[in-house]
Amino acid sequence: MSEEQPVRPPRSHQEKPEKREEKEEKSWEEKWRRDPLNAAAWALILIWAGLVLLAYNLNLLDWFPWLEGWSLFFLGAGAILLLEVGIRLTLPSYRQPVLGTIIVAAVFLGIGLGELISWQCVLPGAVIVVGFYLLFSGILRRRQ
């Protein structure tokens, strides 16, 4: 007489919840380990935001009546993101696509400069900068 084997569900259903959580956590950690430059840039943006808020609360920005706290924050954040782009373009170990970062930096700089300069000049200027980047990256990509 033959014994019947119990039917087992596929392995994916047998995976314990602890292992699934471990895999998710590991992938999140690996993401930040693989791109420490992005993590550092956003950490610097948070530090910059804290410094600007502290200066605003201590009335240190009153010395510059033409400069508002949010404008200063967005100018600094845009500059930090442009620094990240510069590092990515110069160091091969950190090379990744930078178009998204350039667009966010252009938007941040546009918001920051919008309070200092007329919006009618800043927004078209940001679009022109992104357009030049696309043009030059297309030309350089074809040569390689």
C-alpha positions as CSV (number, residue, x, y, z in Angstrom):
1,M,0.0,0.0,0.0
2,S,1.3,3.4,-0.9
3,E,1.3,6.3,1.5
4,E,0.0,9.5,0.2
5,Q,2.3,12.5,0.6
6,P,0.7,15.6,2.1
7,V,0.5,18.5,-0.4
8,R,2.7,21.3,0.5
9,P,2.0,24.9,-0.5
10,P,4.6,26.6,-2.7
11,R,7.8,27.8,-0.9
12,S,6.8,31.5,-1.2
13,H,3.9,30.9,1.1
14,Q,6.0,29.0,3.6
15,E,8.3,31.9,4.2
16,K,8.1,33.2,7.7
17,P,7.2,36.8,8.4
18,E,10.5,37.4,10.2
19,K,12.4,36.5,7.1
20,R,10.3,38.7,4.9
21,E,10.9,41.6,7.3
22,E,14.6,40.9,7.3
23,K,14.7,41.0,3.5
24,E,12.8,44.3,3.4
25,E,15.0,45.8,6.1
26,K,18.2,44.5,4.4
27,S,17.2,46.0,1.0
28,W,16.5,49.4,2.7
29,E,19.9,49.4,4.4
30,E,21.6,48.3,1.2
31,K,20.0,51.1,-0.7
32,W,21.5,53.7,1.6
33,R,24.8,51.8,1.7
34,R,25.0,51.8,-2.1
35,D,24.3,55.6,-2.3
36,P,25.8,57.3,0.6
37,L,26.2,60.6,-1.3
38,N,22.4,61.0,-1.7
39,A,21.9,60.3,2.0
40,A,24.6,62.8,2.9
41,A,23.1,65.4,0.6
42,W,19.6,65.1,2.2
43,A,21.1,65.1,5.7
44,L,23.0,68.3,4.9
45,I,19.7,69.8,3.6
46,L,18.0,68.9,6.9
47,I,21.0,70.4,8.8
48,W,20.7,73.6,6.6
49,A,17.0,73.8,7.4
50,G,17.7,73.6,11.1
51,L,20.4,76.3,10.9
52,V,18.1,78.6,8.9
53,L,15.2,78.1,11.4
54,L,17.6,78.8,14.3
55,A,18.9,82.0,12.7
56,Y,15.3,83.0,12.0
57,N,14.2,82.3,15.6
58,L,17.3,84.3,17.0
59,N,16.4,87.2,14.7
60,L,19.7,87.0,12.9
61,L,18.0,87.3,9.5
62,D,16.7,90.7,10.5
63,W,20.1,92.1,9.4
64,F,19.2,91.2,5.8
65,P,15.7,92.6,5.2
66,W,15.8,91.6,1.6
67,L,16.3,87.9,2.5
68,E,13.5,85.7,4.0
69,G,14.1,82.5,5.8
70,W,12.4,80.2,3.2
71,S,14.3,81.9,0.4
72,L,17.5,81.2,2.2
73,F,16.6,77.6,2.9
74,F,15.7,76.9,-0.8
75,L,18.9,78.6,-2.0
76,G,21.0,76.5,0.3
77,A,19.2,73.3,-0.6
78,G,19.6,74.0,-4.3
79,A,23.3,74.6,-3.8
80,I,23.7,71.4,-1.8
81,L,22.0,69.4,-4.6
82,L,24.2,71.1,-7.2
83,L,27.2,70.1,-5.2
84,E,26.0,66.5,-5.2
85,V,25.6,66.7,-9.0
86,G,29.1,68.1,-9.3
87,I,30.5,65.2,-7.2
88,R,28.6,62.6,-9.2
89,L,29.9,64.0,-12.5
90,T,33.5,64.2,-11.4
91,L,33.9,61.0,-9.3
92,P,33.4,57.8,-11.2
93,S,32.7,55.8,-8.1
94,Y,29.5,57.9,-7.5
95,R,28.4,58.2,-11.1
96,Q,24.7,57.9,-11.5
97,P,22.1,59.7,-13.6
98,V,21.7,63.2,-12.3
99,L,18.8,64.7,-14.3
100,G,16.3,64.4,-11.5
101,T,18.6,66.0,-9.0
102,I,19.3,68.9,-11.4
103,I,15.6,69.4,-11.9
104,V,15.0,69.5,-8.1
105,A,18.0,71.8,-7.6
106,A,16.7,74.1,-10.3
107,V,13.2,74.2,-8.7
108,F,14.7,74.9,-5.3
109,L,17.0,77.6,-6.6
110,G,14.1,79.1,-8.5
111,I,11.9,79.2,-5.4
112,G,14.8,80.7,-3.4
113,L,15.6,83.3,-6.1
114,G,12.0,84.1,-6.7
115,E,11.9,86.2,-3.6
116,L,15.0,88.2,-4.5
117,I,14.5,88.5,-8.3
118,S,11.3,88.6,-10.3
119,W,9.6,85.3,-10.9
120,Q,9.4,86.2,-14.5
121,C,13.1,85.8,-14.8
122,V,13.8,82.9,-12.5
123,L,11.4,80.2,-13.8
124,P,12.5,80.6,-17.5
125,G,16.1,80.6,-16.3
126,A,15.6,77.3,-14.5
127,V,14.0,75.8,-17.7
128,I,16.9,77.1,-19.8
129,V,19.4,75.4,-17.4
130,V,17.6,72.1,-17.6
131,G,17.4,72.4,-21.4
132,F,21.2,73.0,-21.7
133,Y,21.9,70.0,-19.5
134,L,19.7,67.8,-21.7
135,L,21.4,69.2,-24.8
136,F,25.0,68.6,-23.5
137,S,24.2,65.2,-22.0
138,G,22.7,64.1,-25.4
139,I,25.8,65.3,-27.3
140,L,28.2,63.7,-24.8
141,R,26.3,60.4,-24.8
142,R,26.4,60.0,-28.6
143,R,30.2,60.5,-28.6
144,Q,30.8,57.7,-26.2
